[in-house]
Amino acid sequence: MYAPKISMAIRKDGRSINFKVIKYCPIYKCYRTNKNKLCNSRYLTKHYRDKIVSQPNIKVWELKKLIKDEMDMYVGRSTVHRARAKILKEILGDVEDQGEGKIVFNSFYVCFYAMKKGWSEGCRRIIGLDGCFLKGICKGQLLVAVSKNGNNHIFPIAWAIVECENSFTWTWFLKCVTHDLELQDGRDLTIMYDMQKGLLKAVSEVLPECEHRWCARHILENWSKD
């Protein structure tokens, strides 16, 4: 049988030695909750430090689910994110502090040997080029070169980080790709791209004998805009 509880708040009377009731609820029902203000980012940082250190790539939603399974506690996404970010900053360091506001490099190119060999032995003679902005602390633009393998799946070839996207950076990137893949003048090769800044000039200069193709999806998007 349910017995209602009484809620009461009292305090000492400053003018006497007695206590007086300042709040009285004759019937008070206590409901269960899985929220606790004490389970904040500071507590999570201390409690789950070893877990995040051992798995620095753990997602916020995965950590949130782990907290729910282990403690049956609901914690907001922002709270979990702050705890994870604080621990990662301690173990990995601060990008701004490491750079000290100075330019460390203005371009960075990557093309692994396995990618070069995979393209030459199992991919079609077609390369797609594209670029996008980097939105993190380190600004710049990402240039990429991809292809298609025998299963018609995307195959990454190379990528580079540059300060801006123009004919100079695209020419430099294409020269690096041409050297690694031994493309020579681009004969028997198809290059597919959109209307990136300076890319048409760069392709014509570095790979004059290649065949040009435009991305149909981007053509449709450009038509829709105009």
C-alpha positions as CSV (number, residue, x, y, z in Angstrom):
1,M,0.0,0.0,0.0
2,Y,1.3,3.4,-0.9
3,A,2.0,5.8,2.0
4,P,2.2,9.4,1.0
5,K,5.2,11.2,2.4
6,I,5.3,14.7,4.0
7,S,7.6,17.3,2.8
8,M,8.8,19.9,5.4
9,A,11.4,22.6,5.6
10,I,12.4,24.1,8.9
11,R,15.0,26.4,10.2
12,K,16.2,27.8,13.6
13,D,14.5,30.9,14.8
14,G,17.1,33.6,15.4
15,R,15.2,35.3,18.2
16,S,14.8,32.1,20.3
17,I,16.1,28.6,20.8
18,N,13.2,27.1,18.9
19,F,12.8,26.0,15.3
20,K,9.9,27.0,13.0
21,V,8.4,25.5,9.9
22,I,8.9,27.6,6.8
23,K,7.4,25.2,4.2
24,Y,4.9,22.4,4.7
25,C,3.5,20.0,2.1
26,P,1.1,17.4,3.6
27,I,1.3,15.1,0.6
28,Y,4.5,14.8,-1.4
29,K,5.2,12.3,-4.1
30,C,8.8,11.5,-5.0
31,Y,9.3,10.6,-8.7
32,R,12.3,8.7,-10.0
33,T,14.7,10.5,-12.3
34,N,17.9,9.6,-14.2
35,K,19.2,13.2,-14.2
36,N,21.7,14.5,-11.7
37,K,23.3,17.9,-11.7
38,L,26.4,16.5,-10.1
39,C,27.0,14.3,-13.1
40,N,28.6,17.2,-15.0
41,S,31.6,17.5,-17.3
42,R,34.1,17.7,-14.4
43,Y,32.8,14.4,-13.0
44,L,32.8,12.7,-16.4
45,T,36.3,13.9,-17.1
46,K,37.5,12.2,-13.9
47,H,35.4,9.0,-14.2
48,Y,35.9,8.3,-17.9
49,R,39.4,9.6,-18.4
50,D,41.0,6.1,-18.8
51,K,38.3,5.1,-21.3
52,I,38.8,8.1,-23.5
53,V,42.6,7.9,-23.3
54,S,42.5,4.3,-24.5
55,Q,39.9,5.2,-27.2
56,P,40.6,8.8,-28.3
57,N,38.4,8.3,-31.4
58,I,35.3,7.4,-29.4
59,K,32.2,9.2,-30.6
60,V,30.2,11.5,-28.4
61,W,27.1,9.3,-28.9
62,E,29.1,6.2,-28.0
63,L,30.3,7.8,-24.8
64,K,26.8,9.0,-24.0
65,K,25.4,5.4,-24.4
66,L,28.2,4.0,-22.2
67,I,27.2,6.4,-19.4
68,K,23.6,5.4,-19.8
69,D,24.5,1.7,-19.7
70,E,26.9,1.9,-16.7
71,M,25.2,4.5,-14.5
72,D,21.7,4.6,-15.8
73,M,22.1,8.3,-16.0
74,Y,21.0,10.8,-18.7
75,V,23.7,13.3,-19.6
76,G,23.3,16.0,-22.3
77,R,25.3,15.8,-25.5
78,S,27.1,19.1,-24.8
79,T,28.2,17.9,-21.4
80,V,29.7,14.7,-22.8
81,H,31.3,16.7,-25.6
82,R,33.0,19.1,-23.1
83,A,34.3,16.2,-21.0
84,R,35.7,14.4,-24.1
85,A,37.2,17.6,-25.5
86,K,38.9,18.4,-22.2
87,I,40.6,15.0,-22.0
88,L,41.7,15.0,-25.6
89,K,43.2,18.5,-25.2
90,E,45.2,17.3,-22.2
91,I,46.6,14.2,-24.0
92,L,47.0,15.6,-27.5
93,G,47.7,19.2,-26.7
94,D,46.2,22.4,-28.1
95,V,46.7,23.1,-31.8
96,E,46.9,26.8,-31.3
97,D,49.5,26.4,-28.5
98,Q,51.6,24.1,-30.7
99,G,51.6,26.4,-33.7
100,E,52.0,29.6,-31.6
101,G,50.2,31.5,-34.3
102,K,53.0,30.8,-36.9
103,I,52.7,29.3,-40.3
104,V,54.3,25.8,-40.1
105,F,53.7,24.9,-43.8
106,N,51.7,26.2,-46.7
107,S,51.1,22.9,-48.5
108,F,51.1,19.3,-47.7
109,Y,50.8,16.3,-50.1
110,V,50.0,12.7,-49.4
111,C,50.1,9.7,-51.8
112,F,50.9,6.3,-50.2
113,Y,52.6,3.5,-52.1
114,A,49.6,1.2,-51.6
115,M,47.4,3.7,-53.4
116,K,49.8,4.2,-56.3
117,K,50.1,0.4,-56.8
118,G,46.4,-0.1,-56.3
119,W,45.5,2.4,-59.0
120,S,48.0,1.1,-61.5
121,E,47.0,-2.5,-61.1
122,G,43.3,-2.4,-60.3
123,C,41.6,0.9,-61.3
124,R,40.3,2.4,-64.4
125,R,42.2,5.0,-66.3
126,I,40.0,7.8,-64.9
127,I,40.8,10.3,-62.2
128,G,38.3,12.7,-60.5
129,L,39.5,15.9,-59.0
130,D,37.8,18.1,-56.4
131,G,38.5,20.6,-53.6
132,C,36.8,21.8,-50.5
133,F,37.3,24.2,-47.6
134,L,38.7,23.1,-44.2
135,K,36.6,24.5,-41.4
136,G,38.7,23.6,-38.3
137,I,41.3,25.7,-36.4
138,C,43.7,25.2,-39.3
139,K,42.2,26.8,-42.3
140,G,43.0,26.2,-45.9
141,Q,41.6,23.9,-48.7
142,L,41.7,20.2,-49.3
143,L,42.5,19.0,-52.9
144,V,41.7,15.3,-53.7
145,A,42.2,12.9,-56.5
146,V,40.1,9.7,-56.6
147,S,39.4,6.9,-59.1
148,K,37.1,3.9,-59.6
149,N,38.2,0.3,-59.0
150,G,37.0,-2.9,-60.7
151,N,33.9,-3.0,-58.4
152,N,33.0,0.5,-59.4
153,H,33.8,1.8,-55.9
154,I,35.6,5.0,-55.1
155,F,39.4,4.5,-54.8
156,P,41.4,7.3,-53.1
157,I,44.7,8.2,-54.8
158,A,46.1,11.3,-53.3
159,W,45.2,14.5,-51.4
160,A,46.8,17.7,-50.4
161,I,46.3,20.7,-48.1
162,V,46.9,24.1,-49.6
163,E,46.4,27.7,-48.5
164,C,44.0,28.5,-51.3
165,E,42.6,27.0,-54.5
166,N,44.0,28.5,-57.7
167,S,45.8,27.5,-60.9
168,F,49.2,27.5,-59.1
169,T,48.1,25.0,-56.3
170,W,46.2,22.8,-58.7
171,T,49.2,22.7,-61.1
172,W,51.5,21.8,-58.2
173,F,49.1,19.1,-57.0
174,L,48.7,17.6,-60.5
175,K,52.4,17.5,-61.1
176,C,52.8,15.5,-57.8
177,V,50.1,13.1,-58.9
178,T,51.5,12.8,-62.4
179,H,54.9,12.0,-61.1
180,D,53.7,9.4,-58.6
181,L,51.4,7.6,-61.1
182,E,53.7,8.1,-64.1
183,L,51.0,9.6,-66.2
184,Q,53.4,11.4,-68.5
185,D,51.4,13.6,-70.8
186,G,48.0,12.1,-69.9
187,R,47.5,9.9,-73.0
188,D,44.8,7.3,-72.6
189,L,43.7,9.0,-69.4
190,T,40.3,10.7,-68.5
191,I,40.1,13.6,-66.0
192,M,36.7,14.4,-64.5
193,Y,36.1,17.6,-62.5
194,D,33.9,20.5,-61.9
195,M,34.6,24.2,-62.5
196,Q,37.2,24.6,-59.7
197,K,39.3,27.7,-59.8
198,G,42.3,27.3,-62.1
199,L,41.8,23.6,-62.6
200,L,41.1,23.7,-66.4
201,K,44.3,25.6,-67.0
202,A,46.3,23.3,-64.7
203,V,45.0,20.1,-66.4
204,S,45.7,21.4,-69.9
205,E,49.2,22.4,-68.8
206,V,50.3,19.3,-66.9
207,L,48.3,16.6,-68.9
208,P,47.8,18.1,-72.3
209,E,46.8,14.8,-74.0
210,C,44.2,13.6,-71.5
211,E,40.5,13.6,-72.2
212,H,38.3,16.0,-70.2
213,R,35.0,15.1,-68.7
214,W,32.6,17.3,-66.6
215,C,30.7,16.0,-63.5
216,A,27.1,15.7,-64.6
217,R,25.7,16.4,-61.1
218,H,27.6,19.7,-60.9
219,I,26.4,20.6,-64.4
220,L,22.8,20.1,-63.3
221,E,23.4,22.1,-60.1
222,N,24.9,25.0,-62.1
223,W,22.0,24.9,-64.6
224,S,19.5,25.0,-61.7
225,K,21.1,28.1,-60.2
226,D,20.9,30.0,-63.5
